[in-house]
């Protein structure tokens, strides 16, 4: 279904990479915060609850206002940029309280997912919507496999006594790198789509 729509293919690739970056962060969040900030399970749970509540409020109250103003393409690129910066911030934060401040700002990164899905939906005929949405759902599940493996292996390597560098935030920096790749793929797809539309006109 996706191969029949060249304008969507690059965006689906970007979506997979975005989901993989998210899986990287979620899979080592407890390990990272416990190791670096001595967080208890209760504090780890509270941070995840706060992230969920803030993300839910943002999606419910602000996305529908921001996306129409920025436009879908700009919203996707802004979301990727903010998310990548948030990952870097998590990796550089020297104090645990900084994580909570970053979580508030990181909610803006939630622009990319809904705007990207909306853009994809508009470029797929109604009779193909189910197939494409199924692909996106499958890719989201599939992305958790390499995401978890990369993040946990990188974290273990970065904190090992034998490691040449001590960089607990390495998986978060890697996640930011993947988000930048996703953003570039998205930008390329938007340019190709705009060029194709101009030719048709």
N, C-alpha and C positions, 0 to 999 in steps of 0.2 A: 504493500500500500504506500509506503513512504517513498520507494524508488520511483514511483510514478509522478512524484511532485518534487522536482529539483530544488525549488525554492524552500522546501521544508526539510530536505535531507540534512543540510548543514546545521539547521537549528536543532534537529533531533540529536545530532552528534554533540552539539553544545549542551543540550539538556542532559544527556548521559554523563558528560564530564562534570556538570554542575552537581548532579545527584551523587556522583562518586566523591566529589570534594566534601559534600555534606556528610556522607557516610564516614569519611576519614575523621572528621571532627567528632561526630557522635560516638564512634567506636573507641576513641581514646580519651574522651573528655574526663571521665572519672579517674583514669590512670594519671592523666596529666595534672589535673588540679590537686589530686591527693599527693602526688610526688612533689610538685613545685610549691604549693601553698599550704600543705598539711591540712587540706579540707577533710572534714568528716563526711561520711555518707549522707548525713542530714543536710549539710551545706551543699554538697554536690546535687542532691535532689532539689534543694531550694533554687539553685541556679538554673537547673533545667526547667523547673516549674515557672520561674520568672521569664525565661526565654519563650516558653510556650504561651504564657499569658500575653506577653508583649507582642509576640508574633500574631496571635489571634486577634488582639485589639487592632493592630496595624492593618491586618488583612480585612477586618470587618468595617473599620471606620475611615481609613485613609487611602487604601489602594484605589477604591472606586473614584476618589476625588483627584488623586495625583496622576494616575495613568491617563485620563482624558486630557489633562493639561499638558503633560509632557509628550504624550503620544506613546504608542506601544514600543516603537524602536528605541526611542530615547530612554524610556523606562527600563527596558531590558538592559541597556548598556550601563545606565546609572546603577541599577541593582547589582550587576556583576562587579562594578568598580567598588561600591560600598562594601559588598560582601568580602572581596579580596582584601580590602584595607582592614576590615574587622578581623579576619583570620590573622593577618600580620600583627594587629594589635594584641590579640590573644597570646600570640607567641612571644611578644616582647614585654608583656605586662609583668612588672616586677613584684606587684602586690596583688593579693586576692581581690581587694575591693575594686581594683581597676577593671576586673572582668565584668562586674555588674554594670559599670558605666559603659563599657563597650557593648554589652548586650542591648542597651537602650538604643544606641546608634545603629547597631547591626540590623535592627528590624527593617531599616530602609532597604537592606539587601533583599528583602522579601518582594520587592517590586519585580524582580527578574522572572520569577517562576510564573505568576499569573499572566504577566504581559506576554511572555514567550508562548505560553499555551494559547492565549487569545490570538496572537499573530498566526500561529500554526493553524488554528481552527478556521480562520478567515481564508486561508489559502488551500483548504481542502473541501471538496464538494460534500454536501450533506450526507450522501450515501456512503461516504468513506470515513466519516467522523469516528464511528465506533472502532474501526480498524486502527486508525492513527492513535486514538486515545488508549487503545489496548497496547499499542507499541510503547507509548510513553510510560504506561503503568508497568509493563514488563521490564523496560530499561531501568526504571527506578529501583525495582527489586534486584535486578542483575548488577547494578552499580554498587550495591552494598558489599558484594563479594570482593572485588579488587580493592575497593575503598578501605575496608576493614583490614585486609591483609597488608596493604601498603602502610597504613597508619601505624598499626601495632608493631610491625617489623621495624619501621623507621624510628619509632619511639624507643623500642628496646635497644636498637643500635646506638642511638644518640645519647642514652644514659648509661651505657655499659662502661665499666671501668677500663676496658681495653679500647674504647672508641677514641680516635684521634681528636675528636671535638666533643664538648659537652653542650648539647643543644636540645633541651627537652621540647622546645617549640618546633622542632624540625617538621613533624607531620602537618602542623598548621601552616608553615611556610610553603610546604609542598601543595597543600590544599589551595592556598592563595595562587600559586603558580598555575594549577589546573583551572581555576576560575578565570585567570587572565587568558589562558588558551581558549576557554569556552567563549569569552567575550570577543576574542579576535575571530573565531569561527562565526559567531553571530554577526559581527560587523561585516565580514566578507559576504555572508548570505544576504544581508540587507542590501548591500551594494549591488550584488548580482540581480536581486529581485527588482530593485529600482531601475537598473539598466535595462532589464527585460521589459519592464512596464513602459519605459520611455520609447523603446523600439516599437512596441505594439501601437502606441499613440501616433 
